[in-house]
Amino acid sequence: MISVKVYYEGSNTLVAACDSELLGKKFSDNELCLEIGSFYDGKKVNESMFLEHLASATSANLVGKSTVNAAIKAGFIDKESVIRIHGIPYAMMVRII
């Protein structure tokens, strides 16, 4: 499952999503640190529902193998723009409209 939390600010929609099993964990790699806390803790959804939310997002923060791979397969993220923090995939998306 993927945990999805959606934030609305005016005409902007931010989707924060992660592999649900990563919630509450913290990873660090040299100078990078990733804490997967309440920012990502939302509805637990399947890949299809996650992609529906992502389709309406103006920006997104994505963490975890399943979450990031789904976004890559659907064309929202380029695999070359994914970084790894302690082996955990992390990507951001911004839609220019």
Secondary structure, 3 states (H helix, E strand, C coil): CEEEEEEEECCEEEEEEEEHHHCCCEEEECCEEEECCCCCCCEEECHHHHHHHHHCCCEEEEECHHHHHHHHHCCCCCHHHCEEECCEEEEEEECCC
